[in-house]
Amino acid sequence: MGTLRRILSVAMTLEIGFLGAGHMGHAILEGGLAAGLWTPSSVLVVDLEPDRRARAAEVGCRVDEQAESLREVPVLVCCVRPQEFAAAAAAIGPSYDQLVISVMAGVESRTIADAFGAGTRVIRAMPNAPAGIGRGMTAIARGVAATEDDAGYAGRLFAGVGRTVQVDETEMCAVTAVSGSGPAWVYLLAEAIRLEAVHLGLSDETADTLIRGTVEGAAAMLGSSELSPAALCDAVTTPGGTTEAGLAAMRSARLVEAVRAGVAAACRRGEELAEK
């Protein structure tokens, strides 16, 4: 009885709780604080890792290592690994009027609602790694029992770490393959170019500087232009020039087909995880 009384007393002053405070969880936390969605003292962060709890405590949040402390928070952000969710949910116990925002890949809203019980409203979100520097791309989907107001709250939360888009939950596996895993596709291409740059005689330092600057600039142009990626590609390609020759060689090597196959494989894996 004493434990329940303590949980209820703490929960009365809390606005939001975080289950897990790794890189993504902490980025979302800091984004919400910067946006003024809540004060640090109204945030409870639960994580088993002392270093993560210490990092959250440094910005003024309350911390705990016991998942049950999150039982009565009005908003719960789940940032644990999918395979850790069942045990954590069991420790927290049933909720009767809680909004759960999940960034767990492959865990459907129905599974989350079943774990927390009747009255749970679920929003699924898929941010990507650049959220850690405030440049993320997050897809938000209304799940079980979630309202437009819930989706709006999630939108404001993830706007603190970048751009957002609303999708249907049935599209989340595709979203994960496109934007969730997307930074890896960009990094792989950048590394391939860097390797050939060094092979052509450039120093590692020069190659690295050129690639980082080129990717950053190209991404900025893509983000600010209304042109499609294909149109932008055409715009920088002179007939008979070097870019045209390079693109022809890449297409001959079936680069486009290889990239599409990779995205499709990531999507299939997401679907497999959702079925488990």
Sequence and secondary structure as in RCSB ss.txt:
>XXXX:A:sequence
MGTLRRILSVAMTLEIGFLGAGHMGHAILEGGLAAGLWTPSSVLVVDLEPDRRARAAEVGCRVDEQAESLREVPV
LVCCVRPQEFAAAAAAIGPSYDQLVISVMAGVESRTIADAFGAGTRVIRAMPNAPAGIGRGMTAIARGVAATEDD
AGYAGRLFAGVGRTVQVDETEMCAVTAVSGSGPAWVYLLAEAIRLEAVHLGLSDETADTLIRGTVEGAAAMLGSS
ELSPAALCDAVTTPGGTTEAGLAAMRSARLVEAVRAGVAAACRRGEELAEK
>XXXX:A:secstr
 HHHHHHHHHHTT SEEEE  SHHHHHHHHHHHHTTSS GGGEEEE S HHHHHHHHHTT EEES GGGGTT SE
EEE S GGGHHHHHHHH   SS EEEE  TT  HHHHHHHH TT EEEEEE  GGGGGT EEEEEEE TT  HHH
HHHHHHHHHTTEEEEEE GGGHHHHIIIIISHHHHHHHHHHHHHHHHHHTT  HHHHHHHHHHHHHHHHHHHHH 
SS HHHHHHHT  TTSHHHHHHHHHHHTTHHHHHHHHHHHHHHHHHHHHH 
